[in-house]
């Protein structure tokens, strides 16, 4: 069978400064690379954290605002604790215990996208 590579979602963004504040300063992702076709062109950027990769794009048509991405984690309490200590006035997410056996931390970005960190509930 043919090997498949990692799935890398593309999320639509509208403001580079707000995107970097949210994804890097608040959620702890790092910028791997960025691309523009010219000085005043839209940004296309890859951010990563502990193996999770996201592409963020200002290009019209690359993605739809309001998308959701699910990222499995092995320490949801640690992520929740880490981001709760940051001074980000637009989000104060809390872990939700779901009836289907997962614990989720749902965080909305400034562009209507949702990042859902999840972990299997103990038991």
N, C-alpha and C positions, 0 to 999 in steps of 0.2 A: 504494500500500500504506500502511496505517496505521503511523505511527511508534510505536515502543514506547519507554518510558522506561527508566531504569536498573533493574536487578534489585537489590533491597535485602533481603538475608537477615535474618531475625529469629532471634536466638539466645537460648535460655532461660538466665537467670541466677537465682541464689538469694540473693546477698549483694551489695548495692550497693558496699560498701567493697572487697571482693575484686575485683569486676568493674572498678571504676575503677583499682585498683592494676595489674591485668593489662593491660587494654586501653589505658589512658592512660599510666601511668608506665612499663610494660614495653614495650608494642608501639608507643607513640608516637601513638596516636589522640587526637583532641581531642573534647570534648563539644560538640555543636552545639546540642542542646536536650534537655530532659527534661520528662516529664509524669507527674503523679499526679492521680487523681480526688479525693483528699482527703489530709489530713495523714498518716494511717497506712496509706495504700493502696500497692499495689505500684508500682514504678518502671517506666517505659517511657522509653528514652533512645536518642538517635541519636549515634553517634560516627563520626568520619571521619578519613581520612589520605590525602592526595594523590589525592583523587578516589574512593577506596573508601569506601563507606557501609555501616555495620552498625547494625541496631536490636537493642537488648538489652532483654529483657523479664523482669520478675519475675511477670508474669501467668500463672496456670495456664492451659494450653491454647493459648497463643500459639505455642509451639514445643516441640520435643522435645529434652531433654538428649541429648548424644551426636551432635549434628549436625556436619557438616563444611562449611567454606566454602573455596573456592579463589580466591586473589587473584593475578592476574598482575602481575609486577613487571619492571622493566628493569635492576635492579641487586640481585640477590639477595645478592651478596657484601656489599654495603653494608648491607643490612638485617641480615644475620647478624652483621656486625661491630658494628653499633650496639647490637643487643639483647644481645650477648655481654658488653658492657661494663657492663651494668646489673646491679645487685645484686638479682636476683630469684631466691630460693632454690628455687622450685618448677619451674623449667624451664631447661634448658641445651641448646637445640636446635642441631643441626648440619645443614648442607646434605647432602642425599642425592642422589647421581647415579642417576637412574632409567633402566632399560633402554629405556624408550620415548622417550628423548631429552629429558627434562626434568630440571632441577635443582630440588629441592624443599626447603623449610624448613618442617617440620611442628611446630606449637606447640599444645599442649593447654591449654585454659583451665581454671580451677578448677571448672568445672561439667560437664566431660566433653566439651565441644565441641572441635573441631580447626580451627585456622586454618592453611591450607596456602598458603604463598607459593610461586610457581613461576615459572620462567624457562626458555626453551629453551636447551638445552646448545649450546655452541659446536661447530662442526664441520660 
